[in-house]
Amino acid sequence: MGGMLNGRPGRLLLEDGTAFPGVLHGPAKGGEVVFTTAMTGYPEVATDPSFRDQLVVMSFPLIGIYGQRQSEHQSGEPHLGGMIVHELVDRPDGDSSFAAYLLAHDRPVLSGVDTRALVRHLRAHGTLLGVLMEIDQDPFRALDTRQMILAAACKKAATVAEGERGRVVVVDYGVKRQILAELASRRMTVRLLPPSATLRDILAERPDLVVFSPGPGDPADLPDWAEVVGQVAERVPVFGICLGHQLLASAFGGRTYKLRFGHRGANHPVRENASGRVRITSQNHGYAVDEASLARSGLEVTHVNANDQTVEGMRHRDLPVRSLQYHPEASPGPFDERVAFDRLLGELVGGADA
């Protein structure tokens, strides 16, 4: 580890009793332990609201080598519960070192961990709860999806951008800044509403399109919000991303389920059914839509994961409703699918493609 960081002996203790030793920087913290295969973009990972309160294992072994910059942040604060790395470099490039940024926000880092062994353990046993700690304690508790989202999302309505090509309402379950930037760059007026927005709240904005954003947690914990998603989708064009995609499936009678270890990283291949094209995508989710449950929903699958055939995109047969499980805005990740915003805006809003 480079720099002058001071740590103390610590470990990650998983709920199955497995422990991984390391050096703990910052406070003890419990949460769901997940891994990402992104090789760069650790500032974006740290500030992605979909990682709210999770302990994120960076499978790439060297973290912190280019510091961090506010321009890379996807929200106003780090949302992850803590980070687990093999080697932590305390390099003060950009606005500050990455470690200093996390610790300033009381987000711990456990360094010196055999992250290769840890990732293999999670792949073999599935996502587990864990705690970063110095001494034994009972850290494991059920995750509260609604509270995670309320902590990550905006508290009141706000105008993000003004434009002449249409009016987009984004319902914020933990939206990333790059999603808002992609919409704004296409000269859309962008309004941000809190996750508890009702049908009346949304329709009062006179939207040409409603975007239901990504966010953390289990979509099955949010039946009332899914009901609002369905009500909106019957009245105006809708685009769901990640959690928004899952809530759309739920709104039309579909089901979701928990993946064994989730899809998190910037190198996930997704096949578009219509063209057969495969694009490399950025992903961050622990749940997926059950394709069999869509049989009578009116929704059809448009994209599938080329690795495990899970549902990555949907459209409604009769309504202007589209969704993507992956993150077309990336941040971090390849820009292959940022053109999805052009396609979807052109299709759902009309004449809004850049």
C-alpha atoms as a printed R data frame, in Angstrom:
    type eleno elety resid chain resno       x       y       z
1   ATOM     1    CA   MET     A     1   0.000   0.000   0.000
2   ATOM     2    CA   GLY     A     2   1.394   3.394  -0.975
3   ATOM     3    CA   GLY     A     3   0.986   6.685   0.871
4   ATOM     4    CA   MET     A     4   0.802   7.314   4.597
5   ATOM     5    CA   LEU     A     5  -2.458   5.629   5.542
6   ATOM     6    CA   ASN     A     6  -2.606   4.190   9.029
7   ATOM     7    CA   GLY     A     7  -4.740   1.121   9.525
8   ATOM     8    CA   ARG     A     8  -5.127  -1.565  12.124
9   ATOM     9    CA   PRO     A     9  -5.545  -5.339  11.895
10  ATOM    10    CA   GLY     A    10  -9.040  -6.165  10.728
11  ATOM    11    CA   ARG     A    11 -11.029  -8.687   8.774
12  ATOM    12    CA   LEU     A    12 -14.123  -9.327   6.749
13  ATOM    13    CA   LEU     A    13 -16.375 -11.823   8.505
14  ATOM    14    CA   LEU     A    14 -19.038 -13.418   6.296
15  ATOM    15    CA   GLU     A    15 -22.334 -14.795   7.578
16  ATOM    16    CA   ASP     A    16 -21.216 -18.339   6.724
17  ATOM    17    CA   GLY     A    17 -18.355 -17.949   9.205
18  ATOM    18    CA   THR     A    18 -15.587 -17.461   6.640
19  ATOM    19    CA   ALA     A    19 -13.100 -14.712   7.515
20  ATOM    20    CA   PHE     A    20 -10.703 -12.796   5.272
21  ATOM    21    CA   PRO     A    21  -7.935 -10.902   7.116
22  ATOM    22    CA   GLY     A    22  -6.673  -7.485   6.109
23  ATOM    23    CA   VAL     A    23  -5.965  -3.947   7.294
24  ATOM    24    CA   LEU     A    24  -8.996  -1.909   8.330
25  ATOM    25    CA   HIS     A    25  -9.141   1.837   7.621
26  ATOM    26    CA   GLY     A    26 -12.153   3.646   9.053
27  ATOM    27    CA   PRO     A    27 -15.103   2.395  11.115
28  ATOM    28    CA   ALA     A    28 -16.566  -1.092  11.389
29  ATOM    29    CA   LYS     A    29 -19.422  -1.622   8.965
30  ATOM    30    CA   GLY     A    30 -21.825  -4.410   8.001
31  ATOM    31    CA   GLY     A    31 -23.673  -5.013   4.767
32  ATOM    32    CA   GLU     A    32 -24.192  -7.225   1.762
33  ATOM    33    CA   VAL     A    33 -20.859  -8.263   0.211
34  ATOM    34    CA   VAL     A    34 -20.764  -7.996  -3.585
35  ATOM    35    CA   PHE     A    35 -17.994  -7.842  -6.149
36  ATOM    36    CA   THR     A    36 -17.469  -5.841  -9.328
37  ATOM    37    CA   THR     A    37 -15.215  -6.769 -12.233
38  ATOM    38    CA   ALA     A    38 -14.641  -3.148 -13.294
39  ATOM    39    CA   MET     A    39 -10.907  -2.561 -13.754
40  ATOM    40    CA   THR     A    40 -11.183   1.241 -13.504
41  ATOM    41    CA   GLY     A    41 -13.837   3.675 -12.339
42  ATOM    42    CA   TYR     A    42 -13.610   3.150  -8.593
43  ATOM    43    CA   PRO     A    43 -14.828   6.745  -7.901
44  ATOM    44    CA   GLU     A    44 -17.935   6.030  -9.992
45  ATOM    45    CA   VAL     A    45 -18.458   2.741  -8.163
46  ATOM    46    CA   ALA     A    46 -18.183   4.445  -4.769
47  ATOM    47    CA   THR     A    47 -20.746   7.122  -5.656
48  ATOM    48    CA   ASP     A    48 -23.244   4.912  -7.499
49  ATOM    49    CA   PRO     A    49 -26.473   4.905  -5.414
50  ATOM    50    CA   SER     A    50 -27.192   1.319  -6.508
51  ATOM    51    CA   PHE     A    51 -24.316   0.253  -4.245
52  ATOM    52    CA   ARG     A    52 -26.022   1.836  -1.211
53  ATOM    53    CA   ASP     A    53 -24.699   0.280   2.014
54  ATOM    54    CA   GLN     A    54 -23.054  -2.664   0.223
55  ATOM    55    CA   LEU     A    55 -19.489  -3.816   0.915
56  ATOM    56    CA   VAL     A    56 -17.954  -3.792  -2.554
57  ATOM    57    CA   VAL     A    57 -15.069  -6.086  -3.441
58  ATOM    58    CA   MET     A    58 -12.887  -4.700  -6.237
59  ATOM    59    CA   SER     A    59 -11.693  -7.729  -8.170
60  ATOM    60    CA   PHE     A    60  -9.002  -5.638  -9.893
61  ATOM    61    CA   PRO     A    61  -6.080  -5.807  -7.430
62  ATOM    62    CA   LEU     A    62  -4.751  -2.208  -7.446
63  ATOM    63    CA   ILE     A    63  -7.100   0.593  -6.337
64  ATOM    64    CA   GLY     A    64  -6.426   4.304  -5.838
65  ATOM    65    CA   ILE     A    65  -3.713   4.716  -8.451
66  ATOM    66    CA   TYR     A    66  -5.208   7.850 -10.030
67  ATOM    67    CA   GLY     A    67  -6.767   9.463  -6.958
68  ATOM    68    CA   GLN     A    68 -10.286  10.795  -7.438
69  ATOM    69    CA   ARG     A    69 -12.057  13.797  -8.943
70  ATOM    70    CA   GLN     A    70 -15.470  15.243  -8.270
71  ATOM    71    CA   SER     A    71 -16.161  15.234 -12.014
72  ATOM    72    CA   GLU     A    72 -16.152  11.429 -11.845
73  ATOM    73    CA   HIS     A    73 -18.736  11.234  -9.057
74  ATOM    74    CA   GLN     A    74 -22.193   9.879  -9.902
75  ATOM    75    CA   SER     A    75 -23.854  11.504  -6.869
76  ATOM    76    CA   GLY     A    76 -23.087  13.905  -4.050
77  ATOM    77    CA   GLU     A    77 -21.551  11.348  -1.682
78  ATOM    78    CA   PRO     A    78 -20.170   7.815  -1.558
79  ATOM    79    CA   HIS     A    79 -23.075   5.400  -1.185
80  ATOM    80    CA   LEU     A    80 -21.317   2.087  -0.670
81  ATOM    81    CA   GLY     A    81 -21.005   0.848   2.873
82  ATOM    82    CA   GLY     A    82 -17.309   0.104   2.443
83  ATOM    83    CA   MET     A    83 -14.747  -1.194   0.001
84  ATOM    84    CA   ILE     A    84 -12.553  -4.295   0.052
85  ATOM    85    CA   VAL     A    85  -9.337  -4.237  -1.978
86  ATOM    86    CA   HIS     A    86  -6.141  -6.177  -2.443
87  ATOM    87    CA   GLU     A    87  -3.791  -3.200  -2.588
88  ATOM    88    CA   LEU     A    88  -4.815   0.347  -1.689
89  ATOM    89    CA   VAL     A    89  -2.716   3.200  -3.066
90  ATOM    90    CA   ASP     A    90  -3.051   6.462  -1.133
91  ATOM    91    CA   ARG     A    91  -2.176   8.724  -4.072
92  ATOM    92    CA   PRO     A    92  -3.402  12.355  -3.796
93  ATOM    93    CA   ASP     A    93  -4.134  12.925  -7.492
94  ATOM    94    CA   GLY     A    94  -7.066  15.029  -8.671
95  ATOM    95    CA   ASP     A    95  -9.122  16.445  -5.796
96  ATOM    96    CA   SER     A    96  -7.688  14.032  -3.221
97  ATOM    97    CA   SER     A    97  -6.639  10.454  -2.743
98  ATOM    98    CA   PHE     A    98  -9.457   7.947  -3.077
99  ATOM    99    CA   ALA     A    99  -8.836   6.592   0.415
100 ATOM   100    CA   ALA     A   100  -8.991  10.088   1.922
101 ATOM   101    CA   TYR     A   101 -12.306  10.718   0.163
102 ATOM   102    CA   LEU     A   102 -13.894   7.527   1.511
103 ATOM   103    CA   LEU     A   103 -12.598   8.021   5.032
104 ATOM   104    CA   ALA     A   104 -13.788  11.636   5.095
105 ATOM   105    CA   HIS     A   105 -17.283  10.222   4.613
106 ATOM   106    CA   ASP     A   106 -16.847   7.416   7.197
107 ATOM   107    CA   ARG     A   107 -16.754   4.725   4.523
108 ATOM   108    CA   PRO     A   108 -14.216   2.073   5.575
109 ATOM   109    CA   VAL     A   109 -11.697   0.276   3.405
110 ATOM   110    CA   LEU     A   110 -10.286  -3.163   4.141
111 ATOM   111    CA   SER     A   111  -7.011  -3.544   2.262
112 ATOM   112    CA   GLY     A   112  -4.513  -6.369   1.985
113 ATOM   113    CA   VAL     A   113  -7.293  -8.886   1.274
114 ATOM   114    CA   ASP     A   114  -6.918 -11.898  -0.994
115 ATOM   115    CA   THR     A   115  -9.686 -10.557  -3.228
116 ATOM   116    CA   ARG     A   116  -9.216 -13.340  -5.778
117 ATOM   117    CA   ALA     A   117 -10.072 -15.928  -3.117
118 ATOM   118    CA   LEU     A   118 -12.937 -13.779  -1.830
119 ATOM   119    CA   VAL     A   119 -14.499 -13.384  -5.286
120 ATOM   120    CA   ARG     A   120 -14.208 -17.120  -5.880
121 ATOM   121    CA   HIS     A   121 -15.923 -17.727  -2.528
122 ATOM   122    CA   LEU     A   122 -18.808 -15.411  -3.457
123 ATOM   123    CA   ARG     A   123 -19.141 -17.039  -6.855
124 ATOM   124    CA   ALA     A   124 -19.310 -20.470  -5.225
125 ATOM   125    CA   HIS     A   125 -21.641 -19.578  -2.357
126 ATOM   126    CA   GLY     A   126 -23.588 -16.571  -3.648
127 ATOM   127    CA   THR     A   127 -23.960 -13.085  -2.219
128 ATOM   128    CA   LEU     A   128 -23.499 -13.048   1.566
129 ATOM   129    CA   LEU     A   129 -23.850 -10.576   4.398
130 ATOM   130    CA   GLY     A   130 -20.605  -9.554   6.028
131 ATOM   131    CA   VAL     A   131 -18.937  -7.069   8.334
132 ATOM   132    CA   LEU     A   132 -15.673  -5.165   8.284
133 ATOM   133    CA   MET     A   133 -14.467  -5.304  11.852
134 ATOM   134    CA   GLU     A   134 -11.685  -5.412  14.399
135 ATOM   135    CA   ILE     A   135 -13.406  -7.627  16.982
136 ATOM   136    CA   ASP     A   136 -16.280 -10.097  16.976
137 ATOM   137    CA   GLN     A   137 -19.793  -8.724  16.923
138 ATOM   138    CA   ASP     A   138 -23.197  -9.658  15.507
139 ATOM   139    CA   PRO     A   139 -23.518  -7.402  12.497
140 ATOM   140    CA   PHE     A   140 -26.031  -9.242  10.397
141 ATOM   141    CA   ARG     A   141 -29.452  -7.743   9.881
142 ATOM   142    CA   ALA     A   142 -32.075  -7.740   7.181
143 ATOM   143    CA   LEU     A   143 -31.605  -5.079   4.517
144 ATOM   144    CA   ASP     A   144 -34.274  -2.351   4.278
145 ATOM   145    CA   THR     A   145 -34.705  -1.556   0.597
146 ATOM   146    CA   ARG     A   146 -37.022   1.399   1.103
147 ATOM   147    CA   GLN     A   147 -34.738   3.088   3.617
148 ATOM   148    CA   MET     A   148 -31.703   2.560   1.375
149 ATOM   149    CA   ILE     A   149 -33.520   4.225  -1.512
150 ATOM   150    CA   LEU     A   150 -34.837   7.114   0.590
151 ATOM   151    CA   ALA     A   151 -31.279   7.725   1.812
152 ATOM   152    CA   ALA     A   152 -29.847   7.650  -1.707
153 ATOM   153    CA   ALA     A   153 -32.526   9.627  -3.597
154 ATOM   154    CA   CYS     A   154 -33.511  13.281  -3.781
155 ATOM   155    CA   LYS     A   155 -35.848  14.646  -1.117
156 ATOM   156    CA   LYS     A   156 -37.869  17.074  -3.238
157 ATOM   157    CA   ALA     A   157 -38.588  17.864  -6.872
158 ATOM   158    CA   ALA     A   158 -35.919  19.738  -8.805
159 ATOM   159    CA   THR     A   159 -35.202  20.921 -12.343
160 ATOM   160    CA   VAL     A   160 -31.975  19.401 -13.648
161 ATOM   161    CA   ALA     A   161 -31.917  20.896 -17.158
162 ATOM   162    CA   GLU     A   162 -33.992  22.975 -19.558
163 ATOM   163    CA   GLY     A   163 -34.385  21.964 -23.189
164 ATOM   164    CA   GLU     A   164 -36.700  22.263 -26.155
165 ATOM   165    CA   ARG     A   165 -36.986  18.651 -27.375
166 ATOM   166    CA   GLY     A   166 -39.342  17.327 -24.725
167 ATOM   167    CA   ARG     A   167 -40.040  17.074 -21.028
168 ATOM   168    CA   VAL     A   168 -38.628  14.104 -19.110
169 ATOM   169    CA   VAL     A   169 -39.544  13.264 -15.521
170 ATOM   170    CA   VAL     A   170 -37.004  11.056 -13.733
171 ATOM   171    CA   VAL     A   171 -38.341   9.253 -10.665
172 ATOM   172    CA   ASP     A   172 -35.254   8.995  -8.472
173 ATOM   173    CA   TYR     A   173 -34.640   5.701  -6.680
174 ATOM   174    CA   GLY     A   174 -30.906   6.451  -6.675
175 ATOM   175    CA   VAL     A   175 -30.196   7.942 -10.083
176 ATOM   176    CA   LYS     A   176 -26.638   8.404 -11.339
177 ATOM   177    CA   ARG     A   177 -25.582  11.822 -12.591
178 ATOM   178    CA   GLN     A   178 -24.557  10.435 -15.958
179 ATOM   179    CA   ILE     A   179 -28.147   9.383 -16.681
180 ATOM   180    CA   LEU     A   180 -29.291  12.946 -16.082
181 ATOM   181    CA   ALA     A   181 -26.382  14.243 -18.164
182 ATOM   182    CA   GLU     A   182 -27.293  11.962 -21.088
183 ATOM   183    CA   LEU     A   183 -30.876  13.233 -21.077
184 ATOM   184    CA   ALA     A   184 -29.811  16.870 -20.714
185 ATOM   185    CA   SER     A   185 -27.251  16.572 -23.526
186 ATOM   186    CA   ARG     A   186 -30.100  15.613 -25.854
187 ATOM   187    CA   ARG     A   187 -31.753  18.965 -25.142
188 ATOM   188    CA   MET     A   188 -34.487  17.567 -22.911
189 ATOM   189    CA   THR     A   189 -36.055  19.412 -20.001
190 ATOM   190    CA   VAL     A   190 -35.279  17.108 -17.079
191 ATOM   191    CA   ARG     A   191 -37.286  17.136 -13.863
192 ATOM   192    CA   LEU     A   192 -36.245  14.989 -10.896
193 ATOM   193    CA   LEU     A   193 -38.912  13.661  -8.497
194 ATOM   194    CA   PRO     A   194 -38.415  11.763  -5.212
195 ATOM   195    CA   PRO     A   195 -39.131   8.007  -5.087
196 ATOM   196    CA   SER     A   196 -42.412   8.471  -3.206
197 ATOM   197    CA   ALA     A   197 -43.897  10.492  -6.100
198 ATOM   198    CA   THR     A   198 -47.532   9.557  -6.748
199 ATOM   199    CA   LEU     A   199 -49.332   9.235 -10.077
200 ATOM   200    CA   ARG     A   200 -50.804  12.700  -9.533
201 ATOM   201    CA   ASP     A   201 -47.350  14.164  -8.787
202 ATOM   202    CA   ILE     A   202 -45.909  12.684 -11.970
203 ATOM   203    CA   LEU     A   203 -48.782  13.607 -14.293
204 ATOM   204    CA   ALA     A   204 -48.790  17.164 -12.897
205 ATOM   205    CA   GLU     A   205 -45.363  17.594 -14.511
206 ATOM   206    CA   ARG     A   206 -46.912  17.033 -17.992
207 ATOM   207    CA   PRO     A   207 -44.150  14.641 -19.033
208 ATOM   208    CA   ASP     A   208 -43.456  13.458 -22.563
209 ATOM   209    CA   LEU     A   209 -41.492  10.607 -21.001
210 ATOM   210    CA   VAL     A   210 -41.065   9.192 -17.493
211 ATOM   211    CA   VAL     A   211 -37.791   7.479 -16.585
212 ATOM   212    CA   PHE     A   212 -37.774   5.157 -13.587
213 ATOM   213    CA   SER     A   213 -34.191   5.134 -12.381
214 ATOM   214    CA   PRO     A   214 -31.781   2.543 -11.000
215 ATOM   215    CA   GLY     A   215 -31.430   2.099  -7.265
216 ATOM   216    CA   PRO     A   216 -30.408  -0.343  -4.536
217 ATOM   217    CA   GLY     A   217 -32.200  -3.259  -2.948
218 ATOM   218    CA   ASP     A   218 -34.907  -5.819  -3.655
219 ATOM   219    CA   PRO     A   219 -37.744  -4.707  -5.997
220 ATOM   220    CA   ALA     A   220 -40.110  -7.159  -4.292
221 ATOM   221    CA   ASP     A   221 -39.974  -4.916  -1.203
222 ATOM   222    CA   LEU     A   222 -41.656  -2.057  -3.127
223 ATOM   223    CA   PRO     A   223 -45.137  -3.197  -4.256
224 ATOM   224    CA   ASP     A   224 -46.731   0.227  -3.745
225 ATOM   225    CA   TRP     A   225 -44.082   1.952  -5.847
226 ATOM   226    CA   ALA     A   226 -44.461  -0.738  -8.529
227 ATOM   227    CA   GLU     A   227 -48.179   0.041  -8.586
228 ATOM   228    CA   VAL     A   228 -47.419   3.697  -9.340
229 ATOM   229    CA   VAL     A   229 -45.032   2.602 -12.118
230 ATOM   230    CA   GLY     A   230 -47.839   0.576 -13.701
231 ATOM   231    CA   GLN     A   231 -50.329   3.430 -13.421
232 ATOM   232    CA   VAL     A   232 -47.914   5.820 -15.117
233 ATOM   233    CA   ALA     A   233 -47.024   3.302 -17.858
234 ATOM   234    CA   GLU     A   234 -50.701   3.075 -18.864
235 ATOM   235    CA   ARG     A   235 -50.824   6.847 -19.472
236 ATOM   236    CA   VAL     A   236 -47.479   8.153 -20.786
237 ATOM   237    CA   PRO     A   237 -44.330   6.722 -22.422
238 ATOM   238    CA   VAL     A   238 -42.021   5.075 -19.880
239 ATOM   239    CA   PHE     A   239 -38.393   3.952 -19.794
240 ATOM   240    CA   GLY     A   240 -37.083   1.883 -16.856
241 ATOM   241    CA   ILE     A   241 -33.404   1.338 -16.056
242 ATOM   242    CA   CYS     A   242 -32.146  -1.396 -13.681
243 ATOM   243    CA   LEU     A   243 -34.441  -1.156 -10.619
244 ATOM   244    CA   GLY     A   244 -36.879   0.765 -12.817
245 ATOM   245    CA   HIS     A   245 -36.815  -2.170 -15.270
246 ATOM   246    CA   GLN     A   246 -37.564  -4.604 -12.444
247 ATOM   247    CA   LEU     A   247 -40.419  -2.467 -11.088
248 ATOM   248    CA   LEU     A   248 -41.944  -2.338 -14.574
249 ATOM   249    CA   ALA     A   249 -41.927  -6.129 -14.711
250 ATOM   250    CA   SER     A   250 -43.586  -6.248 -11.292
251 ATOM   251    CA   ALA     A   251 -46.140  -3.626 -12.318
252 ATOM   252    CA   PHE     A   252 -47.356  -5.802 -15.201
253 ATOM   253    CA   GLY     A   253 -47.549  -8.985 -13.138
254 ATOM   254    CA   GLY     A   254 -44.011 -10.299 -13.560
255 ATOM   255    CA   ARG     A   255 -41.737 -11.546 -10.797
256 ATOM   256    CA   THR     A   256 -38.139 -10.926  -9.816
257 ATOM   257    CA   TYR     A   257 -35.627 -13.151  -8.069
258 ATOM   258    CA   LYS     A   258 -32.249 -12.778  -6.384
259 ATOM   259    CA   LEU     A   259 -29.207 -13.705  -8.454
260 ATOM   260    CA   ARG     A   260 -26.592 -15.951  -6.881
261 ATOM   261    CA   PHE     A   261 -23.891 -13.280  -6.874
262 ATOM   262    CA   GLY     A   262 -25.351 -10.522  -9.038
263 ATOM   263    CA   HIS     A   263 -24.055  -8.762 -12.122
264 ATOM   264    CA   ARG     A   264 -21.614  -6.019 -11.222
265 ATOM   265    CA   GLY     A   265 -18.892  -4.814 -13.523
266 ATOM   266    CA   ALA     A   266 -18.159  -3.114 -16.827
267 ATOM   267    CA   ASN     A   267 -17.681  -6.096 -19.140
268 ATOM   268    CA   HIS     A   268 -21.035  -7.899 -19.346
269 ATOM   269    CA   PRO     A   269 -22.120  -9.012 -22.839
270 ATOM   270    CA   VAL     A   270 -25.769  -8.374 -23.755
271 ATOM   271    CA   ARG     A   271 -27.447  -9.642 -26.935
272 ATOM   272    CA   GLU     A   272 -30.189  -7.672 -28.658
273 ATOM   273    CA   ASN     A   273 -32.708 -10.244 -29.859
274 ATOM   274    CA   ALA     A   274 -33.897  -8.361 -32.944
275 ATOM   275    CA   SER     A   275 -30.456  -7.832 -34.481
276 ATOM   276    CA   GLY     A   276 -28.399 -10.537 -32.780
277 ATOM   277    CA   ARG     A   277 -25.776  -7.905 -31.960
278 ATOM   278    CA   VAL     A   278 -23.832  -8.292 -28.727
279 ATOM   279    CA   ARG     A   279 -22.671  -5.195 -26.878
280 ATOM   280    CA   ILE     A   280 -20.471  -4.907 -23.793
281 ATOM   281    CA   THR     A   281 -22.330  -3.225 -20.952
282 ATOM   282    CA   SER     A   282 -21.941  -1.823 -17.456
283 ATOM   283    CA   GLN     A   283 -24.068  -3.536 -14.809
284 ATOM   284    CA   ASN     A   284 -24.850  -3.256 -11.100
285 ATOM   285    CA   HIS     A   285 -27.738  -5.350  -9.812
286 ATOM   286    CA   GLY     A   286 -28.427  -8.283  -7.528
287 ATOM   287    CA   TYR     A   287 -31.916  -9.179  -8.821
288 ATOM   288    CA   ALA     A   288 -33.342 -10.178 -12.198
289 ATOM   289    CA   VAL     A   289 -36.705 -10.496 -13.925
290 ATOM   290    CA   ASP     A   290 -38.121 -14.022 -14.206
291 ATOM   291    CA   GLU     A   291 -38.762 -14.420 -17.946
292 ATOM   292    CA   ALA     A   292 -41.340 -17.180 -17.430
293 ATOM   293    CA   SER     A   293 -43.435 -14.811 -15.297
294 ATOM   294    CA   LEU     A   294 -43.886 -12.409 -18.257
295 ATOM   295    CA   ALA     A   295 -46.058 -14.804 -20.291
296 ATOM   296    CA   ARG     A   296 -49.312 -12.892 -19.668
297 ATOM   297    CA   SER     A   297 -47.834  -9.494 -18.822
298 ATOM   298    CA   GLY     A   298 -47.883  -7.897 -22.264
299 ATOM   299    CA   LEU     A   299 -44.105  -7.491 -21.968
300 ATOM   300    CA   GLU     A   300 -41.664  -9.179 -24.317
301 ATOM   301    CA   VAL     A   301 -37.929  -9.642 -23.877
302 ATOM   302    CA   THR     A   302 -35.741  -7.533 -26.181
303 ATOM   303    CA   HIS     A   303 -32.274  -8.146 -24.684
304 ATOM   304    CA   VAL     A   304 -30.671 -11.080 -22.869
305 ATOM   305    CA   ASN     A   305 -27.415 -11.559 -21.000
306 ATOM   306    CA   ALA     A   306 -25.095 -13.581 -23.230
307 ATOM   307    CA   ASN     A   307 -23.502 -15.249 -20.195
308 ATOM   308    CA   ASP     A   308 -26.527 -16.570 -18.299
309 ATOM   309    CA   GLN     A   309 -29.540 -15.676 -20.496
310 ATOM   310    CA   THR     A   310 -31.140 -13.443 -17.857
311 ATOM   311    CA   VAL     A   311 -33.518 -10.703 -19.004
312 ATOM   312    CA   GLU     A   312 -31.690  -7.465 -19.914
313 ATOM   313    CA   GLY     A   313 -34.398  -5.527 -21.745
314 ATOM   314    CA   MET     A   314 -38.158  -5.469 -22.312
315 ATOM   315    CA   ARG     A   315 -40.839  -3.726 -24.333
316 ATOM   316    CA   HIS     A   316 -44.617  -3.740 -24.060
317 ATOM   317    CA   ARG     A   317 -46.531  -5.091 -27.044
318 ATOM   318    CA   ASP     A   318 -49.160  -2.335 -26.988
319 ATOM   319    CA   LEU     A   319 -47.869   0.528 -24.823
320 ATOM   320    CA   PRO     A   320 -44.850   2.838 -25.299
321 ATOM   321    CA   VAL     A   321 -42.931   1.099 -22.531
322 ATOM   322    CA   ARG     A   322 -39.249   0.117 -22.759
323 ATOM   323    CA   SER     A   323 -36.682  -0.994 -20.197
324 ATOM   324    CA   LEU     A   324 -33.052  -2.023 -19.835
325 ATOM   325    CA   GLN     A   325 -31.543  -3.962 -16.946
326 ATOM   326    CA   TYR     A   326 -28.001  -2.811 -17.691
327 ATOM   327    CA   HIS     A   327 -26.693   0.775 -17.433
328 ATOM   328    CA   PRO     A   328 -26.618   2.432 -20.871
329 ATOM   329    CA   GLU     A   329 -24.981   5.515 -19.336
330 ATOM   330    CA   ALA     A   330 -22.029   3.383 -18.079
331 ATOM   331    CA   SER     A   331 -19.881   5.438 -15.630
332 ATOM   332    CA   PRO     A   332 -17.832   3.374 -15.225
333 ATOM   333    CA   GLY     A   333 -17.703   1.185 -18.262
334 ATOM   334    CA   PRO     A   334 -17.680   1.198 -22.063
335 ATOM   335    CA   PHE     A   335 -19.765   3.734 -23.962
336 ATOM   336    CA   ASP     A   336 -21.184   1.127 -26.375
337 ATOM   337    CA   GLU     A   337 -24.765   1.610 -25.239
338 ATOM   338    CA   ARG     A   338 -25.041   5.345 -24.644
339 ATOM   339    CA   VAL     A   339 -26.658   5.388 -28.098
340 ATOM   340    CA   ALA     A   340 -29.586   3.600 -26.427
341 ATOM   341    CA   PHE     A   341 -30.722   7.017 -25.187
342 ATOM   342    CA   ASP     A   342 -30.967   8.201 -28.807
343 ATOM   343    CA   ARG     A   343 -32.922   5.127 -29.887
344 ATOM   344    CA   LEU     A   344 -35.299   5.220 -26.935
345 ATOM   345    CA   LEU     A   345 -35.939   8.951 -27.015
346 ATOM   346    CA   GLY     A   346 -36.587   8.786 -30.746
347 ATOM   347    CA   GLU     A   347 -39.002   5.884 -30.291
348 ATOM   348    CA   LEU     A   348 -40.793   6.977 -27.120
349 ATOM   349    CA   VAL     A   349 -40.814  10.776 -27.475
350 ATOM   350    CA   GLY     A   350 -40.517  11.164 -31.233
351 ATOM   351    CA   GLY     A   351 -37.991  13.372 -32.994
352 ATOM   352    CA   ALA     A   352 -35.893  13.610 -29.839
353 ATOM   353    CA   ASP     A   353 -32.972  11.562 -31.030
354 ATOM   354    CA   ALA     A   354 -29.757  13.557 -31.171
